[in-house]
Amino acid sequence: MALKAVKTISKKDIVKTVAERNGMTTGDAAKIVQTFLDQVIETLSEGQRIEFREFGIFEPKIRKARIGRNPKTGETVKVPEKAVVSFKPGKVMKERVLDVHLRIGN
């Protein structure tokens, strides 16, 4: 059961919504949104986790090195360890996404 395709929301859409809901220019809203995103990136790059209650937790993690397989040739390849950002949705997000999933019938 997969969700049906939905419109992708861009940063521009978020800026427009922030501006409209707060009675400000899109320029001012863009500065706020960009400052927020820059802070999220900076915090994660410092190895710290970010928790937004009800929304979710972003956490930097190290994915261990492993042996993979080239799907075209079947040849084994070494995949090096790398840093990734994991996201664990909060309770409210899980409930809202599940509610949407159930309403669309998929």
C-alpha positions, 0 to 999 in steps of 0.5 A: 500500500503506497501513497498516491503521487502528490505534489512536491513542495519546494522551498519557494512554496514554504517561503510563500506560505510563511510570508502569507501566514505572517503578513511579511514579504517573501524576501523576509520570509526567505531569509527566515526559512534559509536561516532555519535550514542553514542552522539545521545543516550546521547543527547536523554537521557538528554531529548534534541531533535535532529534535522537534517535538511532535514532528521528528528527530534528525540525527547524523549517523555513520553507515558502516563500510560493507561489501556490495554488489554491482547489479549489472555485473554481479561483481562485489564492490567495497562500499566505504563508510559514510555519514548520513542523516536519519529521520525518525518521525514524531507521533503527530507526524506519524498519525497525520501521515497515516490519516492521509494514507487511510483517507486516500484509500491506498 
